[in-house]
Amino acid sequence: MKAAPRVTKGPPRVTKGAPGVTKGAPGVTKGAPREYIRSMMRRDPGLSPAGGGWRQRGYVIIFEHSTPAGRAFDLVLLVAIALSVLTVMLETVAPIRARWGTQLLIAEWIFTVLFTAEYVLRLLCIQRPIHYARSFFGIVDLLAVLPAYLSLFVVGSQSLAIVRALRLLRVFRILKLPEYLGQASLLMTAMRGSRPKITVFLLSVLMIVLVVGALMYLVEGPENGFTSIPTSVYWAVVTLTTVGYGDIAPQTPLGRLLAVAVMLTGYAIIAVPTGIVTAEMISAGRVIGNRELGRRCPRCGGGAPDADARFCKFCAERLP
């Protein structure tokens, strides 16, 4: 008897842009960037969505920048941040405060309530709120609302709300500018690499200003404005950095000669930290460049993907 032909089930439908992800899988909101959520869970499980339902939908809108709803939320948030910073700035202008003080105060509290609700929602939409609260943006979000509440107890502290401007750093993620984030990462790597050299340089500068301050105190004395060694060290710092406020100036020929030596030394050493950081940036750039060249697609050979890319942008193959 002839066997019945095998019936092959049709291939599962695949969500566009995420290879291997079946559309309509249980527990995932329709249209949610599931591959992004999975990558977030692998990097830090505490920043993954807290369960399903409204928390997961809120997570996609608040934390995900690639969905239309998430992008719209982030753009509205940026506009609100910019307007709140402008409100804080205008409130410090006396004529504007005299005429529009009440309206500015109302606007400030409206922005504070909105940002407070947003911060609470961010904590509710992730599994471990403490992870976000301790992150850079979590701390900035908290500092953005604290000054308004502190103003109820400390007069004038509402001006500290200008720290909200730091929240505008989200524009690099929202507008998809990975090249800027990559350059920022390169700069931070160079700064960390140059830390020992910069530390030695700063200690050398500290010894110079201490010695010069003591000498100027002995040469000039209190009668010429150098009333103490700390005051003389202050003069040495101002002179060595080529600022020169002019509130204290040497009067004796020997003191002026020493001042000339300090000024020339300041011009000589001003390029030292620049050279140190530049050398580290070149070194870090080579390391990052070699790392990116090594992450080529094993299928089509496409190379130099973004640092956080997990799939090839040419053939959608999983990257190593």
Helices and strands as residue ranges (DSSP letters): H 34-43, G 45-47, H 54-63, H 68-91, H 94-124, H 129-133, H 136-150, G 157-170, H 171-174, H 178-193, H 195-219, G 222-224, H 229-240, H 253-269, H 272-294
